[in-house]
Structures are given as C-alpha cells and as structure tokens.
Amino acid sequence: MDNSPRNVVVIGAGTMGSGIAAHLANLGLGVTLLDVSEDTVHAAFGRAKKAKPPHFYVPETADTVKLASIEHGSVAIREADWVCEAIVEKLEAKKALFSLIEPLLRDDAFVSTNTSGLEISLLCDGRSPSFRRRLVGTHFFNPPRYLKLLELIPTTDSDPAVVEAMTRFLEERCARRVVPAKDTPGFIANRFGMWSMFFSVHCAERLGLSVEEVDAITGPFMGRPRSGSFRLNDIVGLDIMQDIATNLVSRCPHDPYTKQFTPPRSFEYLLEKGWIGDKAGQGYYRREGRELMSLDLQGLGYRVRQEPQLSSLVELGRKPLAERLREGLELRDQVGSFLRSYLPTALEYAEYLRQDICHSVEDFDRVMMWGFGWEAGPFETTDMVQSRGAPWYQGSTMSDGLGGTVPRKSEPQFAGIRDFPVVEATATFRVRDMGDGVRLIGTTTKMGVFTVGLVKELTEYLKSGQAGPIVLSSESRSFSAGFDLQFLLDAAQDKRSAEIDAELQNLQQLGVLLSTLPTVAAVFGHCLGGGYEMATSCALVAAHPETQMGLPEAKVGLIPGGGGAARMRQRHDSSAKSIVDAVRTLVTGTVSSNADEARKLGFMRRRDVTVYHPDRLFTEAKRLALTVAPQPETHWGAVTGPVGGMIEQALQDLLKAGEITEHDHTVAEQLRHVFVKSAGLDDAFAKERAAFDVLLAHGLTLARIRHMLETGKPLRN
Ligand code: NAI
C-alpha cells in the first residue's frame, strides 16, 4: 500500500507558504494552510489566488485548500502526514512555533521548515529526540509551481530512513528535483547564488557599466535567464536580498568573500528610497507609461532604457557556451572587462565553499541550474574556461576534489530525450532507442513544425512496418507549433489548391496511421494546430503540466484541417451543448495555458495523462507505450436537436460581444458545416479540406497568415 503523505499542513500563508500549498493542491494532495489569524490567512491566500504567473493550473483547485488560523488548526495538525513550516524568517518565531505544534504531531508525521538560510540544527534546539529525528529543511524555490528545485537539508540528528522517505516522496509525489545540502547558513542556493547577485552589482559599478549592459552580458549570453542581474534583483526584491545578506555576514564571520555583501552604492540608494523592486513598483527598472526606465548607476536617476551596443555579444552569441565564455574572457571591450572581473572570482568562491556546503560539485551545479536557471553551474563552467588541471566532469564520473573520481548520479527515471541513443535519422526526425523495444521519434524541424517533408518521412517510416511501441515527441523546445504555415501561404498564393488538398490529406492520414499503432505522444511547450492533431491521434497523450495545447487555426483565418475539427466534433457529440462549446473554443482560437486547462477545454481525452513531474515525461511516456493498446476512434455520433441554429446563436452572441470579427464568423461558418453536415469521419475529413480551399482563397485569411509568420502574433481583422 502507498503510505506516502496525503494530508499536508502548511504553516504561514505568505509568498512561499501559499505557493507551496497551491503547488501541492495542484498535484492532488489534501492541503490545509494556516496563519496567525483567520483574517490573515484569507487575505494572504486571496492575494495568492491572483498571483502572476498563476500558482494554480485551474482556479477551482484553490477551493480545495482549507484555510484556518493556527489556533483552529490543531485538528489538521494532528491528522497531518507532513507539516511544512513557512512562516517569517525569524529563528525565535520558528522555534516558538515548533514548540507549540510538537505535542500535536503524530509520531510518524514528517515535519520540515522552508527556511531560506537558518541552520536547521538551531531550530531543533529544545525539541524532543523524536522531533529532531524528523525535522529537515525543505527549501522550495519561488514560485514552487515553476521551479522544480528543492534543497533538502538534514541535520546530524536526522534519521536517514526519514530523509530517504522524504526524498522519495518529494521526487515522486511533489514533482521536485531534490538536492541534498549541508546544514550551513544559506545552504547552497543563497550562500553562493545571493553572493553572485551582489557581486554582479559591485562589478558593474566598479567598471562603470550600465544596468542594461550588465543584464545583456549576464543573460542568455552567459547561459543564464533573460532577467540577467538587475532585473533579477527587482524580481527577488532588494529587501529580501538585504535580509539574506545580513544573515550570511553575521553567520559566516570567517568567510572573506562575504565582504561583497556590503551594499553597493546603487543598492543602498534604492533601499533607502524604498524602491525595492517589483513589489514597490520600481527598483533598478521602472515603468513610466509605455516607457521602460532604468537606473543610471552613476547619477542615480532614472532614464529611458537604452539598448546596449555590445556587438561582441551578437558575434559570439551563436557559439556554444564554452566557446562564448572562453573567447569572451579575451575580449577588449566591456563584455571582456565584465567577464574578467566577475567570472574567475565567482568560480574561486564556489571552490572555496565546496567542501563546507555541498556533498558533491554536481549537487552544487544542479542548484544553480535548477534554482537560478543557469545552463551550467560553477564547476561545469570551470571545466569550460580552464585548460589547466583535470576537469571536474569526465563523462559518467567526476572528480571527488581529493585526487580521485566518483561516479556521477545515475537517475534513469529523469532521463531527457538526449539520454536515449540515436539509432536512425532522417532529414526531419531522429529515432532513439528507449530500451525494451520502445522507439522514440523526435522531430527535428524548427519548433517541431509538421512540414510536408516531416509528414512524408514519418508516414514512410511508420508504414515500413517496424512493429513495436512508439513515443512521438520533439527535439526542439516545443512539441510542435503546428503545421507549416509558410507552405500554406506560398501554395495558396500560387493557387496550388490540388497540392494543398493532397498535403492535408497526407496529414490526416498520418493521424489515422498513428491511431492504429501503439503510440504515445510526449508533449511539452507548445502542442498546437497540426502538431496537436497528430498528438491527439496517438493512442495516448502524455503531457508536461505546462503544455499550451489547442487548435488556434481560427487566429490565422482557418479551421483545423489535419483531422482536428473532425476529432473535436467526434469527441463532443454527447450533447448539442457540448458541440456548441467546442465550436466556441475553436472559433475563438482558445489555447490552454497548461495541461489541466487543456483537459477542461476538451483537448485532453479522459485516458490522456498529465505527467506532473517536469523531468519524468519521457520515462513515463515509455512506460505507457509498453502497455498502450491502440483504440482508433472511428465512431460518428448523430446529434439530434437544432444544433446548427444553436451554433449560429452562439456565434451571434460572440459577434455582439465583440469577441469575434466578421471574418471569424466566416471561418466559423465552415466549422459549422463540418460539425453539422458530416456523415462520418471520412466525410468530415473531406469537408475540413474543402473548408481550407474556401478560406485560403480569402484575402483576410492570407493577411492573417502573413502577419503571424512575420510577427508571431495573430492579426485581428
Ligand atoms: P512572508 O512574509 O510572505 O510570509 C510569512 C507568513 O507567515 C505571513 O503570512 C505571516 O503572517 C505568517 N506567520 C508569521 N508568524 C506566524 C506564526 N507564528 N504562525 C503562523 N503564521 C505565521 O514570507 P515568505 O517570503 O513566504 O517566507 C516564508 C519562509 O520561506 C521564510 O523562512 C523565508 O526565508 C523562506 N523562503 C522565502 C522565499 C521567497 O522567495 N520569498 C524563497 C524560499 C524560502
């Protein structure tokens, strides 16, 4: 029997407590959230419900979280399998809370603290041996829904069995990647990550570089998120940075590098003014009307944001990270100066900390990759930029820092697409061996677009009769952005109607072929239009939770033409109302922002699966492929009642409300025809293609397609 925790009590409903509660509720756990009073908990959770980006996949999930004051929460605490403390970062407050809840806790309940830097052993002070055996630090990252890292911090009193059970639970049920850290101030993330944030500001000020220049250098160019340095400070909040820094300075008196926590001049100025970042509406950046302003680090006034003129960033930008950094360090411009000031010292500091704060350099690197979005952590970066000495990483082993080597972690359950060996390749996809006879087809077109070539090659491959289960996915950042719009535009402009019809038929038939085979589509990122049509034709869809899924063809003046309109009609034939809802979704081009919403909108079937762990998509898809039985959907339910009239009424309402335009209505007319007049699936396929012929002859549709190709945004005409 699965005896992992089901009931969780989160104490503290602030930024983190609410975020953790929401994340666990999203995953289907029973969650109670407590705070000092009823009013406080309701007010704090009310703010969390409006968070941007949202904490919840679908708003209804918020209703499953029970709210109470700590005073009225004792029953929930008594019943809890896990109590997760996330109150203010004050040692005495946390200790008082633990003394209050200790008598209530079940003997076998997990208990953890979400401190960002207080040593866990200090929090155990005064507690019973049983409590001390169970208390661990569970340092979540903000926002928990989107950041998978969790630093797990045991103490010397922790029971290894508890630590192991907790790790398993967090990895299997809570969609986390767990990195164990030593019980030292700030653990790995804040000790090094926060230092790195302060140090960038010091380097910028010393070299006289601008906020924009440093953000451009410390963004994707260095393999880091777009927020760079200063934008990140605004997001995190200068007040929080200062609190963490003060704490680290007082707790690490022997660490010479903590002198970088002395507030930089601009930082001190902003703190004094209360301009602590996004929370205050301004920090290093400020919005004025439509204008984005940035702080001038010398004059300390705001000025219009200036596009940095750093040509070397563009020139080196396309090279792999290692080359970019190596060559960047040699540059005689601002980029080179910054890199020479920042990088060697940062790497030295990581080396200085290594033995004290982490169990392996791999753990250290993972924290920076998963918690801060760096492409490579400091030790992998050291390997990239240093030619002297043995590298830290050597394939499946790594240096133990003492002259020997140790194996790197082997975690096949988290395998990504590139972990499976390529056994075959065409111009448009690679075939990889997942083991146990399962093949992974990863499309290699840009954004997983289903081009005419991909449809042809994939059809040939599947027809070549190589039996066995298949996982269909993509090697790009998204499963698929759709069918090839450029082809449609070119062919429509040249009036090659017969060719368009033939290619659509090929796409539809590829879908039919996929539906007859043991296929699982492993989808992530975008799963749109033609890509969605192919995914949903597979026997099963396994979706990453953040997948944007749907059929937005109406946005380019078309209807789904690769079988998507027919499939939506087929799956919504339970009632006239359901059909009208499907039309409304399609004509407005509504796309889900995540997999749970896709289910709500009818883009995921009952049998399709959301793989909530972001790093388990491929292994789950493989597991499902081994048991999936193809169930081609060929039925065609007749729908009784005045469906045509109901659809028209719904369209008129949308027109009146200004939600659709006249041209959308023209598109919807074609959709209505497929929905109402089709005699069966094949007939619906034929009607979809005929609709394409009509709509592609329309100037407004062509204008929409052109606009989408040029700007990536829909044109509303
Ligand atoms: P916050 O200030 O947003 O929320 C703290 C909440 O705890 C407040 O709602 C407060 O009313 C409540 N509280 C205070 N004393 C309480 C008590 N005795 N009983 C019940 N509730 C009580 O703080 P935030 O940012 O959510 O931080 C919470 C913890 O998470 C801190 O230890 C912090 O260091 C840590 N953390 C914060 C991160 C962040 O990005 N904000 C990231 C990771 C960890």
Residues whose N, C-alpha, C, O or C-beta is under 5 A from the ligand:
A	BS01	NAI	I11 G12 A13 G14 T15 M16 G17 L34 D35 V36 T40 A44 I70 A86 I87 V88 E89 A93 L97 N114 T115 S116 F140 N142
